[in-house]
Amino acid sequence: MAVSFVQRRFMSNALQKWAYNLSGFNKYGLWRDDILHENEDVKEALKRLPQNKLDERNFRILRATQLSLTHSILPKEQWTKLEEDKLYLTPIVEQVIKERKEREEWNKLY
């Protein structure tokens, strides 16, 4: 029995939501980009982030830290949903990495 495109799409979305919820960070109100490992590229991207976005990120991280210290999570209606989770930092990180690689290539030539 063949599975239709719509059924595959639904199964894919269901699996994606299941994996997202299984990760657990959404129970603290965090977004995917909030939990990026802060290497040099991410630190540079954070410097380029508009102040209001940086403030929102810091609030989410501080709230998550407080929740973790008290061994609690947000009420379920306040959990971050996959549909609401926007990649606000990833495009900037990708640009920083691209620029760094271009600099490295340039420095190899000279």
Gaussian input, Z-matrix of N, CA and C with variables (Angstrom, degrees):
# hf/3-21g

backbone

0 1
 N
 C     1     B1
 C     2     B2     1     A1
 N     3     B3     2     A2     1     D1
 C     4     B4     3     A3     2     D2
 C     5     B5     4     A4     3     D3
 N     6     B6     5     A5     4     D4
 C     7     B7     6     A6     5     D5
 C     8     B8     7     A7     6     D6
 N     9     B9     8     A8     7     D7
 C    10    B10     9     A9     8     D8
 C    11    B11    10    A10     9     D9
 N    12    B12    11    A11    10    D10
 C    13    B13    12    A12    11    D11
 C    14    B14    13    A13    12    D12
 N    15    B15    14    A14    13    D13
 C    16    B16    15    A15    14    D14
 C    17    B17    16    A16    15    D15
 N    18    B18    17    A17    16    D16
 C    19    B19    18    A18    17    D17
 C    20    B20    19    A19    18    D18
 N    21    B21    20    A20    19    D19
 C    22    B22    21    A21    20    D20
 C    23    B23    22    A22    21    D21
 N    24    B24    23    A23    22    D22
 C    25    B25    24    A24    23    D23
 C    26    B26    25    A25    24    D24
 N    27    B27    26    A26    25    D25
 C    28    B28    27    A27    26    D26
 C    29    B29    28    A28    27    D27
 N    30    B30    29    A29    28    D28
 C    31    B31    30    A30    29    D29
 C    32    B32    31    A31    30    D30
 N    33    B33    32    A32    31    D31
 C    34    B34    33    A33    32    D32
 C    35    B35    34    A34    33    D33
 N    36    B36    35    A35    34    D34
 C    37    B37    36    A36    35    D35
 C    38    B38    37    A37    36    D36
 N    39    B39    38    A38    37    D37
 C    40    B40    39    A39    38    D38
 C    41    B41    40    A40    39    D39
 N    42    B42    41    A41    40    D40
 C    43    B43    42    A42    41    D41
 C    44    B44    43    A43    42    D42
 N    45    B45    44    A44    43    D43
 C    46    B46    45    A45    44    D44
 C    47    B47    46    A46    45    D45
 N    48    B48    47    A47    46    D46
 C    49    B49    48    A48    47    D47
 C    50    B50    49    A49    48    D48
 N    51    B51    50    A50    49    D49
 C    52    B52    51    A51    50    D50
 C    53    B53    52    A52    51    D51
 N    54    B54    53    A53    52    D52
 C    55    B55    54    A54    53    D53
 C    56    B56    55    A55    54    D54
 N    57    B57    56    A56    55    D55
 C    58    B58    57    A57    56    D56
 C    59    B59    58    A58    57    D57
 N    60    B60    59    A59    58    D58
 C    61    B61    60    A60    59    D59
 C    62    B62    61    A61    60    D60
 N    63    B63    62    A62    61    D61
 C    64    B64    63    A63    62    D62
 C    65    B65    64    A64    63    D63
 N    66    B66    65    A65    64    D64
 C    67    B67    66    A66    65    D65
 C    68    B68    67    A67    66    D66
 N    69    B69    68    A68    67    D67
 C    70    B70    69    A69    68    D68
 C    71    B71    70    A70    69    D69
 N    72    B72    71    A71    70    D70
 C    73    B73    72    A72    71    D71
 C    74    B74    73    A73    72    D72
 N    75    B75    74    A74    73    D73
 C    76    B76    75    A75    74    D74
 C    77    B77    76    A76    75    D75
 N    78    B78    77    A77    76    D76
 C    79    B79    78    A78    77    D77
 C    80    B80    79    A79    78    D78
 N    81    B81    80    A80    79    D79
 C    82    B82    81    A81    80    D80
 C    83    B83    82    A82    81    D81
 N    84    B84    83    A83    82    D82
 C    85    B85    84    A84    83    D83
 C    86    B86    85    A85    84    D84
 N    87    B87    86    A86    85    D85
 C    88    B88    87    A87    86    D86
 C    89    B89    88    A88    87    D87
 N    90    B90    89    A89    88    D88
 C    91    B91    90    A90    89    D89
 C    92    B92    91    A91    90    D90
 N    93    B93    92    A92    91    D91
 C    94    B94    93    A93    92    D92
 C    95    B95    94    A94    93    D93
 N    96    B96    95    A95    94    D94
 C    97    B97    96    A96    95    D95
 C    98    B98    97    A97    96    D96
 N    99    B99    98    A98    97    D97
 C   100   B100    99    A99    98    D98
 C   101   B101   100   A100    99    D99
 N   102   B102   101   A101   100   D100
 C   103   B103   102   A102   101   D101
 C   104   B104   103   A103   102   D102
 N   105   B105   104   A104   103   D103
 C   106   B106   105   A105   104   D104
 C   107   B107   106   A106   105   D105
 N   108   B108   107   A107   106   D106
 C   109   B109   108   A108   107   D107
 C   110   B110   109   A109   108   D108
 N   111   B111   110   A110   109   D109
 C   112   B112   111   A111   110   D110
 C   113   B113   112   A112   111   D111
 N   114   B114   113   A113   112   D112
 C   115   B115   114   A114   113   D113
 C   116   B116   115   A115   114   D114
 N   117   B117   116   A116   115   D115
 C   118   B118   117   A117   116   D116
 C   119   B119   118   A118   117   D117
 N   120   B120   119   A119   118   D118
 C   121   B121   120   A120   119   D119
 C   122   B122   121   A121   120   D120
 N   123   B123   122   A122   121   D121
 C   124   B124   123   A123   122   D122
 C   125   B125   124   A124   123   D123
 N   126   B126   125   A125   124   D124
 C   127   B127   126   A126   125   D125
 C   128   B128   127   A127   126   D126
 N   129   B129   128   A128   127   D127
 C   130   B130   129   A129   128   D128
 C   131   B131   130   A130   129   D129
 N   132   B132   131   A131   130   D130
 C   133   B133   132   A132   131   D131
 C   134   B134   133   A133   132   D132
 N   135   B135   134   A134   133   D133
 C   136   B136   135   A135   134   D134
 C   137   B137   136   A136   135   D135
 N   138   B138   137   A137   136   D136
 C   139   B139   138   A138   137   D137
 C   140   B140   139   A139   138   D138
 N   141   B141   140   A140   139   D139
 C   142   B142   141   A141   140   D140
 C   143   B143   142   A142   141   D141
 N   144   B144   143   A143   142   D142
 C   145   B145   144   A144   143   D143
 C   146   B146   145   A145   144   D144
 N   147   B147   146   A146   145   D145
 C   148   B148   147   A147   146   D146
 C   149   B149   148   A148   147   D147
 N   150   B150   149   A149   148   D148
 C   151   B151   150   A150   149   D149
 C   152   B152   151   A151   150   D150
 N   153   B153   152   A152   151   D151
 C   154   B154   153   A153   152   D152
 C   155   B155   154   A154   153   D153
 N   156   B156   155   A155   154   D154
 C   157   B157   156   A156   155   D155
 C   158   B158   157   A157   156   D156
 N   159   B159   158   A158   157   D157
 C   160   B160   159   A159   158   D158
 C   161   B161   160   A160   159   D159
 N   162   B162   161   A161   160   D160
 C   163   B163   162   A162   161   D161
 C   164   B164   163   A163   162   D162
 N   165   B165   164   A164   163   D163
 C   166   B166   165   A165   164   D164
 C   167   B167   166   A166   165   D165
 N   168   B168   167   A167   166   D166
 C   169   B169   168   A168   167   D167
 C   170   B170   169   A169   168   D168
 N   171   B171   170   A170   169   D169
 C   172   B172   171   A171   170   D170
 C   173   B173   172   A172   171   D171
 N   174   B174   173   A173   172   D172
 C   175   B175   174   A174   173   D173
 C   176   B176   175   A175   174   D174
 N   177   B177   176   A176   175   D175
 C   178   B178   177   A177   176   D176
 C   179   B179   178   A178   177   D177
 N   180   B180   179   A179   178   D178
 C   181   B181   180   A180   179   D179
 C   182   B182   181   A181   180   D180
 N   183   B183   182   A182   181   D181
 C   184   B184   183   A183   182   D182
 C   185   B185   184   A184   183   D183
 N   186   B186   185   A185   184   D184
 C   187   B187   186   A186   185   D185
 C   188   B188   187   A187   186   D186
 N   189   B189   188   A188   187   D187
 C   190   B190   189   A189   188   D188
 C   191   B191   190   A190   189   D189
 N   192   B192   191   A191   190   D190
 C   193   B193   192   A192   191   D191
 C   194   B194   193   A193   192   D192
 N   195   B195   194   A194   193   D193
 C   196   B196   195   A195   194   D194
 C   197   B197   196   A196   195   D195
 N   198   B198   197   A197   196   D196
 C   199   B199   198   A198   197   D197
 C   200   B200   199   A199   198   D198
 N   201   B201   200   A200   199   D199
 C   202   B202   201   A201   200   D200
 C   203   B203   202   A202   201   D201
 N   204   B204   203   A203   202   D202
 C   205   B205   204   A204   203   D203
 C   206   B206   205   A205   204   D204
 N   207   B207   206   A206   205   D205
 C   208   B208   207   A207   206   D206
 C   209   B209   208   A208   207   D207
 N   210   B210   209   A209   208   D208
 C   211   B211   210   A210   209   D209
 C   212   B212   211   A211   210   D210
 N   213   B213   212   A212   211   D211
 C   214   B214   213   A213   212   D212
 C   215   B215   214   A214   213   D213
 N   216   B216   215   A215   214   D214
 C   217   B217   216   A216   215   D215
 C   218   B218   217   A217   216   D216
 N   219   B219   218   A218   217   D217
 C   220   B220   219   A219   218   D218
 C   221   B221   220   A220   219   D219
 N   222   B222   221   A221   220   D220
 C   223   B223   222   A222   221   D221
 C   224   B224   223   A223   222   D222
 N   225   B225   224   A224   223   D223
 C   226   B226   225   A225   224   D224
 C   227   B227   226   A226   225   D225
 N   228   B228   227   A227   226   D226
 C   229   B229   228   A228   227   D227
 C   230   B230   229   A229   228   D228
 N   231   B231   230   A230   229   D229
 C   232   B232   231   A231   230   D230
 C   233   B233   232   A232   231   D231
 N   234   B234   233   A233   232   D232
 C   235   B235   234   A234   233   D233
 C   236   B236   235   A235   234   D234
 N   237   B237   236   A236   235   D235
 C   238   B238   237   A237   236   D236
 C   239   B239   238   A238   237   D237
 N   240   B240   239   A239   238   D238
 C   241   B241   240   A240   239   D239
 C   242   B242   241   A241   240   D240
 N   243   B243   242   A242   241   D241
 C   244   B244   243   A243   242   D242
 C   245   B245   244   A244   243   D243
 N   246   B246   245   A245   244   D244
 C   247   B247   246   A246   245   D245
 C   248   B248   247   A247   246   D246
 N   249   B249   248   A248   247   D247
 C   250   B250   249   A249   248   D248
 C   251   B251   250   A250   249   D249
 N   252   B252   251   A251   250   D250
 C   253   B253   252   A252   251   D251
 C   254   B254   253   A253   252   D252
 N   255   B255   254   A254   253   D253
 C   256   B256   255   A255   254   D254
 C   257   B257   256   A256   255   D255
 N   258   B258   257   A257   256   D256
 C   259   B259   258   A258   257   D257
 C   260   B260   259   A259   258   D258
 N   261   B261   260   A260   259   D259
 C   262   B262   261   A261   260   D260
 C   263   B263   262   A262   261   D261
 N   264   B264   263   A263   262   D262
 C   265   B265   264   A264   263   D263
 C   266   B266   265   A265   264   D264
 N   267   B267   266   A266   265   D265
 C   268   B268   267   A267   266   D266
 C   269   B269   268   A268   267   D267
 N   270   B270   269   A269   268   D268
 C   271   B271   270   A270   269   D269
 C   272   B272   271   A271   270   D270
 N   273   B273   272   A272   271   D271
 C   274   B274   273   A273   272   D272
 C   275   B275   274   A274   273   D273
 N   276   B276   275   A275   274   D274
 C   277   B277   276   A276   275   D275
 C   278   B278   277   A277   276   D276
 N   279   B279   278   A278   277   D277
 C   280   B280   279   A279   278   D278
 C   281   B281   280   A280   279   D279
 N   282   B282   281   A281   280   D280
 C   283   B283   282   A282   281   D281
 C   284   B284   283   A283   282   D282
 N   285   B285   284   A284   283   D283
 C   286   B286   285   A285   284   D284
 C   287   B287   286   A286   285   D285
 N   288   B288   287   A287   286   D286
 C   289   B289   288   A288   287   D287
 C   290   B290   289   A289   288   D288
 N   291   B291   290   A290   289   D289
 C   292   B292   291   A291   290   D290
 C   293   B293   292   A292   291   D291
 N   294   B294   293   A293   292   D292
 C   295   B295   294   A294   293   D293
 C   296   B296   295   A295   294   D294
 N   297   B297   296   A296   295   D295
 C   298   B298   297   A297   296   D296
 C   299   B299   298   A298   297   D297
 N   300   B300   299   A299   298   D298
 C   301   B301   300   A300   299   D299
 C   302   B302   301   A301   300   D300
 N   303   B303   302   A302   301   D301
 C   304   B304   303   A303   302   D302
 C   305   B305   304   A304   303   D303
 N   306   B306   305   A305   304   D304
 C   307   B307   306   A306   305   D305
 C   308   B308   307   A307   306   D306
 N   309   B309   308   A308   307   D307
 C   310   B310   309   A309   308   D308
 C   311   B311   310   A310   309   D309
 N   312   B312   311   A311   310   D310
 C   313   B313   312   A312   311   D311
 C   314   B314   313   A313   312   D312
 N   315   B315   314   A314   313   D313
 C   316   B316   315   A315   314   D314
 C   317   B317   316   A316   315   D315
 N   318   B318   317   A317   316   D316
 C   319   B319   318   A318   317   D317
 C   320   B320   319   A319   318   D318
 N   321   B321   320   A320   319   D319
 C   322   B322   321   A321   320   D320
 C   323   B323   322   A322   321   D321
 N   324   B324   323   A323   322   D322
 C   325   B325   324   A324   323   D323
 C   326   B326   325   A325   324   D324
 N   327   B327   326   A326   325   D325
 C   328   B328   327   A327   326   D326
 C   329   B329   328   A328   327   D327

   B1=1.4477
   B2=1.5326
   B3=1.3015
   B4=1.4567
   B5=1.5259
   B6=1.3317
   B7=1.4559
   B8=1.5236
   B9=1.3092
   B10=1.4590
   B11=1.5296
   B12=1.3184
   B13=1.4648
   B14=1.5230
   B15=1.3226
   B16=1.4700
   B17=1.5323
   B18=1.3365
   B19=1.4569
   B20=1.5294
   B21=1.3438
   B22=1.4701
   B23=1.5175
   B24=1.3220
   B25=1.4723
   B26=1.5243
   B27=1.3422
   B28=1.4572
   B29=1.5269
   B30=1.3440
   B31=1.4599
   B32=1.5215
   B33=1.3322
   B34=1.4546
   B35=1.5272
   B36=1.3286
   B37=1.4611
   B38=1.5222
   B39=1.3318
   B40=1.4615
   B41=1.5279
   B42=1.3306
   B43=1.4589
   B44=1.5290
   B45=1.3230
   B46=1.4595
   B47=1.5321
   B48=1.3239
   B49=1.4656
   B50=1.5210
   B51=1.3496
   B52=1.4578
   B53=1.5324
   B54=1.3224
   B55=1.4655
   B56=1.5246
   B57=1.3294
   B58=1.4633
   B59=1.5257
   B60=1.3297
   B61=1.4649
   B62=1.5256
   B63=1.3255
   B64=1.4595
   B65=1.5309
   B66=1.3271
   B67=1.4626
   B68=1.5213
   B69=1.3310
   B70=1.4584
   B71=1.5104
   B72=1.3184
   B73=1.4626
   B74=1.5234
   B75=1.3303
   B76=1.4587
   B77=1.5200
   B78=1.3197
   B79=1.4639
   B80=1.5253
   B81=1.3207
   B82=1.4580
   B83=1.5348
   B84=1.3252
   B85=1.4551
   B86=1.5167
   B87=1.3246
   B88=1.4619
   B89=1.5229
   B90=1.3271
   B91=1.4545
   B92=1.5240
   B93=1.3371
   B94=1.4679
   B95=1.5226
   B96=1.3174
   B97=1.4630
   B98=1.5319
   B99=1.3304
   B100=1.4652
   B101=1.5213
   B102=1.3257
   B103=1.4659
   B104=1.5279
   B105=1.3265
   B106=1.4657
   B107=1.5266
   B108=1.3201
   B109=1.4674
   B110=1.5272
   B111=1.3120
   B112=1.4607
   B113=1.5270
   B114=1.3342
   B115=1.4572
   B116=1.5301
   B117=1.3107
   B118=1.4695
   B119=1.5280
   B120=1.3383
   B121=1.4627
   B122=1.5297
   B123=1.3141
   B124=1.4681
   B125=1.5246
   B126=1.3223
   B127=1.4752
   B128=1.5248
   B129=1.3229
   B130=1.4701
   B131=1.5233
   B132=1.3229
   B133=1.4698
   B134=1.5293
   B135=1.3243
   B136=1.4715
   B137=1.5349
   B138=1.3244
   B139=1.4683
   B140=1.5287
   B141=1.3239
   B142=1.4619
   B143=1.5302
   B144=1.2959
   B145=1.4641
   B146=1.5220
   B147=1.3416
   B148=1.4719
   B149=1.5385
   B150=1.3199
   B151=1.4598
   B152=1.5245
   B153=1.3257
   B154=1.4713
   B155=1.5320
   B156=1.3392
   B157=1.4660
   B158=1.5324
   B159=1.3256
   B160=1.4593
   B161=1.5264
   B162=1.3269
   B163=1.4619
   B164=1.5296
   B165=1.3315
   B166=1.4645
   B167=1.5238
   B168=1.3230
   B169=1.4739
   B170=1.5215
   B171=1.3340
   B172=1.4638
   B173=1.5289
   B174=1.3311
   B175=1.4592
   B176=1.5307
   B177=1.3338
   B178=1.4678
   B179=1.5317
   B180=1.3215
   B181=1.4673
   B182=1.5222
   B183=1.3252
   B184=1.4674
   B185=1.5232
   B186=1.3282
   B187=1.4573
   B188=1.5254
   B189=1.3254
   B190=1.4654
   B191=1.5285
   B192=1.3245
   B193=1.4640
   B194=1.5201
   B195=1.3279
   B196=1.4644
   B197=1.5298
   B198=1.3233
   B199=1.4649
   B200=1.5234
   B201=1.3160
   B202=1.4617
   B203=1.5260
   B204=1.3209
   B205=1.4681
   B206=1.5216
   B207=1.3228
   B208=1.4665
   B209=1.5294
   B210=1.3276
   B211=1.4726
   B212=1.5240
   B213=1.3407
   B214=1.4616
   B215=1.5254
   B216=1.3096
   B217=1.4568
   B218=1.5196
   B219=1.3239
   B220=1.4622
   B221=1.5298
   B222=1.3378
   B223=1.4684
   B224=1.5281
   B225=1.3197
   B226=1.4661
   B227=1.5232
   B228=1.3247
   B229=1.4660
   B230=1.5322
   B231=1.3423
   B232=1.4684
   B233=1.5248
   B234=1.3249
   B235=1.4582
   B236=1.5291
   B237=1.3161
   B238=1.4597
   B239=1.5194
   B240=1.3158
   B241=1.4635
   B242=1.5256
   B243=1.3056
   B244=1.4575
   B245=1.5308
   B246=1.3183
   B247=1.4684
   B248=1.5324
   B249=1.3329
   B250=1.4699
   B251=1.5240
   B252=1.3112
   B253=1.4609
   B254=1.5270
   B255=1.3182
   B256=1.4649
   B257=1.5256
   B258=1.3182
   B259=1.4617
   B260=1.5234
   B261=1.3265
   B262=1.4606
   B263=1.5211
   B264=1.3218
   B265=1.4629
   B266=1.5221
   B267=1.3082
   B268=1.4650
   B269=1.5302
   B270=1.3418
   B271=1.4733
   B272=1.5311
   B273=1.3236
   B274=1.4686
   B275=1.5257
   B276=1.3316
   B277=1.4647
   B278=1.5259
   B279=1.3213
   B280=1.4658
   B281=1.5234
   B282=1.3296
   B283=1.4682
   B284=1.5268
   B285=1.3209
   B286=1.4684
   B287=1.5274
   B288=1.3228
   B289=1.4715
   B290=1.5249
   B291=1.3334
   B292=1.4614
   B293=1.5312
   B294=1.3288
   B295=1.4676
   B296=1.5220
   B297=1.3380
   B298=1.4606
   B299=1.5220
   B300=1.3236
   B301=1.4646
   B302=1.5219
   B303=1.3305
   B304=1.4693
   B305=1.5194
   B306=1.3483
   B307=1.4669
   B308=1.5131
   B309=1.3409
   B310=1.4660
   B311=1.5213
   B312=1.3225
   B313=1.4678
   B314=1.5322
   B315=1.3143
   B316=1.4673
   B317=1.5294
   B318=1.3262
   B319=1.4595
   B320=1.5304
   B321=1.3189
   B322=1.4759
   B323=1.5255
   B324=1.3281
   B325=1.4598
   B326=1.5300
   B327=1.3214
   B328=1.4716
   B329=1.4597
   A1=108.91
   A2=115.78
   A3=121.18
   A4=109.95
   A5=115.11
   A6=121.45
   A7=107.50
   A8=116.24
   A9=120.24
   A10=110.81
   A11=114.67
   A12=121.19
   A13=110.14
   A14=117.21
   A15=121.83
   A16=110.04
   A17=116.90
   A18=120.23
   A19=111.06
   A20=117.42
   A21=120.88
   A22=110.05
   A23=116.04
   A24=120.97
   A25=110.44
   A26=116.92
   A27=121.43
   A28=110.66
   A29=116.67
   A30=120.34
   A31=110.45
   A32=117.15
   A33=121.61
   A34=110.59
   A35=117.05
   A36=121.01
   A37=111.39
   A38=116.66
   A39=120.62
   A40=110.29
   A41=117.26
   A42=121.30
   A43=110.71
   A44=115.95
   A45=120.48
   A46=110.61
   A47=117.83
   A48=121.37
   A49=110.82
   A50=116.69
   A51=120.60
   A52=110.20
   A53=117.24
   A54=121.65
   A55=111.14
   A56=116.59
   A57=121.40
   A58=110.14
   A59=116.34
   A60=120.59
   A61=111.73
   A62=117.10
   A63=121.33
   A64=111.15
   A65=117.47
   A66=120.80
   A67=111.92
   A68=117.60
   A69=121.40
   A70=116.78
   A71=118.97
   A72=119.12
   A73=112.36
   A74=117.07
   A75=120.25
   A76=111.79
   A77=118.06
   A78=121.90
   A79=111.43
   A80=115.64
   A81=122.02
   A82=111.79
   A83=116.74
   A84=121.24
   A85=114.12
   A86=116.95
   A87=120.30
   A88=111.17
   A89=115.23
   A90=122.69
   A91=107.87
   A92=116.83
   A93=120.83
   A94=112.16
   A95=117.66
   A96=120.16
   A97=112.61
   A98=117.65
   A99=120.58
   A100=111.90
   A101=116.85
   A102=119.48
   A103=112.66
   A104=116.98
   A105=119.86
   A106=109.52
   A107=116.32
   A108=121.05
   A109=108.37
   A110=117.22
   A111=121.05
   A112=111.97
   A113=115.70
   A114=120.39
   A115=108.10
   A116=117.68
   A117=120.84
   A118=112.17
   A119=117.46
   A120=120.40
   A121=111.22
   A122=116.91
   A123=120.74
   A124=109.90
   A125=117.36
   A126=120.16
   A127=110.89
   A128=116.66
   A129=120.17
   A130=110.71
   A131=116.74
   A132=120.69
   A133=110.65
   A134=116.87
   A135=120.35
   A136=111.44
   A137=116.25
   A138=119.82
   A139=111.35
   A140=116.70
   A141=121.68
   A142=112.67
   A143=116.59
   A144=121.42
   A145=109.63
   A146=118.78
   A147=120.28
   A148=110.37
   A149=116.42
   A150=121.51
   A151=112.80
   A152=117.64
   A153=118.96
   A154=111.21
   A155=117.78
   A156=121.13
   A157=110.87
   A158=116.16
   A159=120.62
   A160=110.38
   A161=117.14
   A162=121.18
   A163=111.24
   A164=117.10
   A165=120.88
   A166=110.39
   A167=116.20
   A168=121.27
   A169=110.63
   A170=116.16
   A171=120.10
   A172=111.16
   A173=117.41
   A174=120.73
   A175=110.46
   A176=116.26
   A177=119.59
   A178=111.12
   A179=116.68
   A180=120.67
   A181=110.94
   A182=117.66
   A183=120.41
   A184=111.67
   A185=116.72
   A186=120.63
   A187=110.31
   A188=117.11
   A189=121.03
   A190=110.92
   A191=116.72
   A192=120.58
   A193=110.69
   A194=116.25
   A195=120.34
   A196=111.05
   A197=116.41
   A198=120.38
   A199=111.23
   A200=116.23
   A201=120.53
   A202=110.78
   A203=116.54
   A204=120.50
   A205=111.79
   A206=117.01
   A207=120.87
   A208=111.62
   A209=116.49
   A210=122.29
   A211=111.47
   A212=115.16
   A213=119.48
   A214=109.82
   A215=115.40
   A216=122.16
   A217=108.24
   A218=116.26
   A219=120.98
   A220=110.23
   A221=116.50
   A222=118.58
   A223=108.90
   A224=116.97
   A225=121.78
   A226=112.61
   A227=118.88
   A228=120.47
   A229=112.52
   A230=117.07
   A231=120.77
   A232=112.76
   A233=118.06
   A234=120.75
   A235=109.23
   A236=116.43
   A237=120.76
   A238=108.98
   A239=115.43
   A240=120.67
   A241=108.81
   A242=115.90
   A243=121.38
   A244=111.42
   A245=115.98
   A246=120.31
   A247=112.39
   A248=117.61
   A249=121.98
   A250=112.55
   A251=116.90
   A252=122.50
   A253=109.62
   A254=116.36
   A255=121.85
   A256=110.12
   A257=116.03
   A258=121.32
   A259=108.41
   A260=116.21
   A261=121.85
   A262=112.34
   A263=117.64
   A264=120.87
   A265=112.94
   A266=117.84
   A267=122.08
   A268=113.17
   A269=119.98
   A270=118.14
   A271=112.80
   A272=116.57
   A273=119.82
   A274=109.52
   A275=117.58
   A276=121.30
   A277=109.76
   A278=116.84
   A279=120.30
   A280=111.11
   A281=117.03
   A282=120.78
   A283=110.88
   A284=117.16
   A285=121.59
   A286=110.26
   A287=117.35
   A288=121.27
   A289=110.33
   A290=116.29
   A291=120.67
   A292=110.62
   A293=116.46
   A294=120.70
   A295=111.13
   A296=117.19
   A297=120.73
   A298=111.08
   A299=116.62
   A300=120.44
   A301=111.05
   A302=116.84
   A303=119.92
   A304=110.48
   A305=117.41
   A306=120.95
   A307=111.01
   A308=116.15
   A309=120.21
   A310=111.17
   A311=117.05
   A312=121.00
   A313=110.10
   A314=115.68
   A315=120.26
   A316=110.01
   A317=116.69
   A318=121.04
   A319=112.45
   A320=117.39
   A321=120.55
   A322=110.10
   A323=115.73
   A324=120.30
   A325=111.42
   A326=116.89
   A327=119.51
   A328=113.44
   D1=123.50
   D2=-178.76
   D3=-79.26
   D4=146.23
   D5=177.66
   D6=-98.78
   D7=129.82
   D8=-177.46
   D9=-72.36
   D10=163.54
   D11=178.15
   D12=-58.31
   D13=-43.22
   D14=-179.06
   D15=-62.56
   D16=-42.35
   D17=179.16
   D18=-65.39
   D19=-41.49
   D20=178.21
   D21=-63.33
   D22=-42.71
   D23=179.80
   D24=-62.03
   D25=-44.30
   D26=178.87
   D27=-62.80
   D28=-44.67
   D29=179.75
   D30=-63.50
   D31=-39.11
   D32=178.75
   D33=-63.89
   D34=-46.15
   D35=178.38
   D36=-63.35
   D37=-41.85
   D38=179.38
   D39=-63.11
   D40=-42.57
   D41=178.64
   D42=-65.03
   D43=-41.03
   D44=179.28
   D45=-62.85
   D46=-44.85
   D47=178.29
   D48=-64.08
   D49=-40.98
   D50=179.33
   D51=-60.83
   D52=-46.89
   D53=-179.85
   D54=-64.81
   D55=-39.63
   D56=179.06
   D57=-61.34
   D58=-47.94
   D59=-179.59
   D60=-68.13
   D61=-32.45
   D62=179.60
   D63=-66.47
   D64=-30.78
   D65=-178.16
   D66=-60.08
   D67=-34.86
   D68=173.04
   D69=92.33
   D70=-23.16
   D71=-177.13
   D72=-64.31
   D73=-25.83
   D74=-179.40
   D75=-68.53
   D76=-21.73
   D77=178.65
   D78=-70.41
   D79=-15.65
   D80=177.46
   D81=-102.34
   D82=2.54
   D83=179.66
   D84=82.76
   D85=13.83
   D86=-179.31
   D87=-85.29
   D88=156.83
   D89=174.06
   D90=-104.88
   D91=163.49
   D92=-178.77
   D93=-56.00
   D94=-43.35
   D95=-177.73
   D96=-71.84
   D97=-15.82
   D98=177.03
   D99=-69.51
   D100=-22.57
   D101=-174.17
   D102=-106.49
   D103=14.85
   D104=176.02
   D105=-63.93
   D106=139.64
   D107=175.13
   D108=-64.90
   D109=127.66
   D110=-174.75
   D111=-82.85
   D112=77.81
   D113=172.42
   D114=-85.48
   D115=-173.86
   D116=-176.13
   D117=-62.33
   D118=-37.25
   D119=179.83
   D120=-66.28
   D121=-42.08
   D122=179.42
   D123=-67.78
   D124=-40.00
   D125=178.06
   D126=-60.83
   D127=-41.51
   D128=177.55
   D129=-64.94
   D130=-41.36
   D131=178.77
   D132=-62.68
   D133=-38.72
   D134=178.72
   D135=-63.31
   D136=-33.38
   D137=177.30
   D138=-65.48
   D139=-28.40
   D140=-177.60
   D141=-89.66
   D142=-8.95
   D143=-177.73
   D144=-71.38
   D145=136.83
   D146=176.62
   D147=-57.90
   D148=147.32
   D149=-174.31
   D150=-56.65
   D151=-40.42
   D152=-178.62
   D153=-64.81
   D154=-37.53
   D155=177.70
   D156=-68.83
   D157=-37.28
   D158=177.34
   D159=-66.14
   D160=-41.28
   D161=177.57
   D162=-62.73
   D163=-42.81
   D164=178.19
   D165=-61.84
   D166=-43.53
   D167=178.91
   D168=-61.49
   D169=-47.60
   D170=-179.49
   D171=-61.51
   D172=-38.95
   D173=177.37
   D174=-60.90
   D175=-47.42
   D176=-179.19
   D177=-61.19
   D178=-41.37
   D179=-179.12
   D180=-68.38
   D181=-43.06
   D182=178.49
   D183=-64.06
   D184=-41.90
   D185=178.09
   D186=-63.12
   D187=-43.02
   D188=178.87
   D189=-63.25
   D190=-39.78
   D191=178.06
   D192=-63.02
   D193=-44.47
   D194=178.76
   D195=-62.21
   D196=-43.84
   D197=177.89
   D198=-61.24
   D199=-41.48
   D200=179.83
   D201=-64.19
   D202=-41.87
   D203=-179.89
   D204=-64.40
   D205=-31.57
   D206=-179.79
   D207=-93.73
   D208=6.58
   D209=179.40
   D210=54.18
   D211=47.04
   D212=178.52
   D213=-137.24
   D214=171.08
   D215=176.38
   D216=-131.26
   D217=169.46
   D218=177.75
   D219=-69.76
   D220=157.18
   D221=170.33
   D222=-59.62
   D223=147.01
   D224=-172.46
   D225=-54.19
   D226=-35.48
   D227=-179.09
   D228=-68.49
   D229=-12.77
   D230=178.47
   D231=-101.80
   D232=-1.65
   D233=177.37
   D234=-62.94
   D235=144.83
   D236=175.23
   D237=-69.11
   D238=131.31
   D239=177.81
   D240=-97.67
   D241=148.03
   D242=-179.30
   D243=-52.66
   D244=-41.10
   D245=-178.14
   D246=-66.22
   D247=-23.95
   D248=-178.55
   D249=-93.21
   D250=-14.44
   D251=-174.81
   D252=-79.28
   D253=107.34
   D254=-178.95
   D255=-102.21
   D256=139.44
   D257=176.43
   D258=-82.14
   D259=88.63
   D260=-176.14
   D261=-86.37
   D262=-22.97
   D263=-175.61
   D264=-106.88
   D265=-28.67
   D266=-176.72
   D267=-54.88
   D268=-45.31
   D269=179.11
   D270=-61.47
   D271=-34.76
   D272=179.34
   D273=-71.49
   D274=-40.93
   D275=177.99
   D276=-61.30
   D277=-43.22
   D278=178.77
   D279=-60.80
   D280=-39.54
   D281=177.59
   D282=-65.83
   D283=-42.72
   D284=178.49
   D285=-61.06
   D286=-43.34
   D287=179.59
   D288=-63.75
   D289=-42.81
   D290=178.66
   D291=-60.56
   D292=-44.98
   D293=179.28
   D294=-64.06
   D295=-41.49
   D296=179.66
   D297=-62.82
   D298=-43.82
   D299=179.42
   D300=-64.22
   D301=-38.66
   D302=176.87
   D303=-63.50
   D304=-41.59
   D305=177.42
   D306=-62.54
   D307=-43.35
   D308=179.42
   D309=-61.90
   D310=-41.71
   D311=177.91
   D312=-64.84
   D313=-42.47
   D314=-179.92
   D315=-62.34
   D316=-43.55
   D317=-179.25
   D318=-66.68
   D319=-26.67
   D320=177.16
   D321=-68.26
   D322=-31.94
   D323=-177.36
   D324=-75.70
   D325=-27.34
   D326=-174.82
   D327=-123.71

